[in-house]
Amino acid sequence: MSRKPDEPAASDEKEAFVSRWSRLKTEARQEPPPARPETDPKAPAPELPPIDKLTIDSDYRDFFHPKVGEDVRRAALKKLFSDPRFNVMDGLDVYIDDYSKSEPIPPEMLAGLKQAQNILAWAKEDEEQRAREQRARDEQALKDASPRTIEPAVEHATAPGAAPEVADAVPATPADPAVKS
């Protein structure tokens, strides 16, 4: 996309922005801060309204005068912040609830939990059924197996790390036709 002759280049725009920002920052440093109204320490404390009559629309600035006592200032602020407008929860305070108090579970949720228990019971029954079927297959395999395969292997003392010989593991029986006398 080509640039029109009267438009500055992107680097010129950035440079103009940075120089303007720098200039405004320097001017802001050189200007004196706005003057705050000074309170004369020799002046008497301002006339304060009764704390009971304060509302949210009252002027609370006089309570911050240096000659006003801390307890009076705190009482005025307490009165201000006791207004219901300041006691509204914002919904983001998720950690303020007391989770040690349990609420009763609604019946709809209990029904769902009972259904989940049924599903878990069915899964357990299926697992037990599979285990019974596996045991039955194993017993059938043992019945169908030859006597040679069901005899326990006899372990002989061998050197550590050495594999036992097959002939040592299964004793030969004279009824076995593979054994020659």
Secondary structure, DSSP 8 states (H G I E B T S, - for coil): ----TTS--HHHHHHHHHHHHHHHHHHHHHS---------TTS-------GGG--TTS--GGGGSTTS-HHHHHHHHHHHHTSGGG----S--TT-S-TTS-----HHHHHHHHHHHHHHHHHHHHHHHHHHHHHHHHHHHHHHS-HHHHS--------TT----HHHHS---TT-TT---
